[in-house]
């Protein structure tokens, strides 16, 4: 429900920003990326990037700017997820298995932030698309691993308290990967 509210408010907010070069770049890039990757939601891509651009007062002029912006947005989201996990670990209603999974997720998300730092350095410093791609892929895999471990004990009806967060983080990483791939195709 919280995610749906976020999307609706963001779409209303975005309707005010439909006539600029920033919006055209984001719209065009998200349209192309979502056509090329079935894992990427066009609406999610546009909404996330607009919100980030407006919040951070960013003015992306080229696709490379969107790569940096999307990686930074993903890092910010990952930091927030670590905070959510820390809070959830203090929840006394979770059983031991869920707490063990949350601890693993905590470590996975810390690792993923390091991977995203490495991706940012590789992309911004040396335009090393391969290293950036590998590191963003590793961050994406960490969110999948986090979610999947909760499913290992389905017979005990364990559910992940992080399903929505893992999905959003996955999508944010897909945006970065799609944009890196689009740049790679140009060269």
Buried (B, 14 or more C-beta within 10 A) or exposed (E): EEEEEBBEEBEEEBEEEEEEEBBEBBBEBBEBBBEEBEEBBBEBBBBBBBBBBBEEEBEBEEBBBBBBBBBBBBBBBBEBBBEBBEEBBEEEEBEEBBBEBBEBBBBBBBBBBEBBBBBBBBBBEEEBBEBBBBBBBBBBBBBBBBBEBBEEEEEEEBEBBBEEBBBBBBBBBBBBBBBBBBBEEEE
